[in-house]
Amino acid sequence: MCGNEAYNLRYVPYVYDSSSGRLINPKKNFSNFTLSDSTISNSIFGFGDFVLIVIETDYISNVLTVPNTALNTDDTGTFVYLISASGAKVRKDIIIGNTNSIYTVVVDGLEEGDLVYVPN
C-alpha cells in the first residue's frame, strides 16, 4: 500500500551469471519490485515514500485461527485457555497448522464460537 491505494507488485529476481552462479552485480543485492499493472506508472512513488508490502505465501480458506498471543506450549504440546460460562480459564489442548506473525490455524481442538483467552 502507498497512501490509501493497494497495488500488485511483481518481484524482479536477481541476475546471476549462468557459468559461475554468482550475482552479476553483487553491490546491488537488494530486492527489486515493479508494479504488475503496466498501465500505472512507477512514478506514483516518490523518493522517501514508505510502503507496506504484504507477501502472500499461502491462502487458506474456511479455517479457524487464533492470535499467536493466545497460544501456550509445554511438554505435552500446544494449548489455549477457554473462558468458561463461569468466567474461569480452562486449558484446552489444540493441534495447530500454518502460522504467520499474527495468527495460527487451529486444525483440531477448538470449534467456532469457543471463547479463547487472549492476554493483553
N, C-alpha and C positions, 0 to 999 in steps of 0.2 A: 504494500500500500504506500502510496505517496499522496499526501494531503488526505482527501476523502475518497480517492479513487483506487480501485484494485486493477491490476494489470497482470496478465500472464507473461511469464518470463521463459526464455529458452537458455539453457546452460550452454556456454561455448567452451568445449573441452580444451585442455592444454594441447599444444602441438609438440609431438615427440619425433625425434629422428628415428626412422624405421630401422636403421642398421645398428645403432647403439642403444636405443631405448631411452635416451636422455632427452630432457626438455630442450627445445630449440633455443629458447630464451630463458635461462634459469633465473635471471634477475626479475622476470615478470611472472612470478609464480603465485598469482592471486586468482581467485575465482572471477570469472567473467560471465555476465549475463546480458542478453539483449531482449527487447520486447518481442513477444511471439507475433503480435499483430503488426505487420509491416505498414499498415496504414497510419499507425501512430508514430510520431517522430520521437526519437530518443531525447530530443531537446526539451521535452517536458520536464526532464530532470536537470537541475542546475548544480553547479559545484557546491558541495557542502550540504546538499539535501540529505535528509535522513529518510530511510525507507525501512519498512518491515517486510522481510521475506519469509514466507511460510513454505516449507518444503514438505510436500505430501508424499510420504513413502508408502503408506498403505491406507486404503479406505475400507472400513468395515462397517456394514450397516446392521441395524437391529441387534445391537449388543448392549449389555448392561455395564456401565462404567462407574467407578468411584474416584474421588480425588485421591491423589497419591498420599496426601497428608492423613487420610483415614486408615491407611494400611499399617499393620503391625506385623512383625516377624519374630518368631522364636525357634527353638529347636524342632518343634513339631510342624512348622510351616507358617503360612500367611493367614492372618485373621483380621477382622474388623470388630468393632463394638456396635451392636444394635441397641437402640433405645427401646426399652420395653414399654408396655402400656402404663406401668407404674413410674416410668422415668428412669429406671435403673439401667446401667450399661451391662449388656450381656455379650460375652465373647461369642463370635461366630467364625468358624474356620471356613476359608474360601480357597478356591483354586483360581489363579489369575492367568491371563493371557497377555496379549500385546499391551505395551505401555508406552507413554511418551512422557514429557516433562511435567505434565499436569494431571492426566488421567490414566487409569489402568482398567483394562477389560476384566470383568469377573466372569469366568467360564462356568463356575459352579459354586453353590453355597448361598447365594442371595437370590431374591426374587424382586421383581419390580414392585415398588411400594414399600419395601423394607426401609426403616428409618435408621440410617447409619450415622454414628457419631463422628463428626469431623472437628478436630481441635482447631482453635484459632491460630 
